[in-house]
């Protein structure tokens, strides 16, 4: 349930906010991996969850890029029709 809510929140963000979130998630993943190497990490599942979040962000960024391309093509066709 929590994952679905997190995905909805990510979908509501724009590209710049997603990029910031991606940077923060990458930093957190590095910290988690470091903690795991130092045997300080209690819950190793966090690493997998953070990787999944990063993958979701990359997917959303790709979808938004495709949407922008489609909008640009549509506006170009609309201008050509006039």
N, C-alpha and C positions, 0 to 999 in steps of 0.2 A: 504494500500500500504506500509506503514511504517513497519507494522508487518512482511510482507513477506520479506522485505529487511533485517530486523533484524534477521529473521530465517536463511536466506542465509548466513549472516555473522557468525552466531553461528555454522552452519554446516561446515564452512571453518576452524574452530578452531580445535586443537588437544585436547586430553583428559586433559592435564595439564592446558591448557588455559581455557578449559571449567570449570575445578574445581575452578580456580581463579575467573572466572566470576560468578560461583555459590556462592562462598563466598561473593563476592561484592553484589550480588543481595539479599542474605539473610540479610546482614547488612542494605541495603537500605530498605528492607521490615520492619525490626524492627524499623528503624527510622520513616518510614511512619506510622506505627501503633502507635508509641509513639506520633507523631504529631497529629494524629487523636484523641487520647485520651485527649490531651491537647487543642483540638479545634483550632489548628493552621494550619491544613491541608486545603488547598483551594479546591483541586481536589481529591475527594475520589476514583475516578476511577483508580488512580495510584496504589492503593493497589491491585486491581484485575489484572491490567496489569503486575505488578511485580510478582504476584503469577503465572500468566500464563507463564512468562519468565522463572521462576524457574522450572516449570513443563516441559517446552521445553528443558531446559538444562539437566534435569534428564533423559528425553527420549533419547536425543542424546548421553549421557554418556552410557546408556544401549545399544543402537544400536552399539556404538563403541566397547563395551565389547564383544558383540555377534560376531562382525566381527573379533575381535582378536582371539576368541575361534575357529571360523571356519577356520581362516588362520592357526592356530596351528594344528588343526586336519588334514587339507590338507597337510601340510608339513610333518606331522607324517605319513600319508598314503603314501606320495611320498617316504619317506625314507624306509618304509616297502617294497615297491614294488621293490626297488633296490636290 
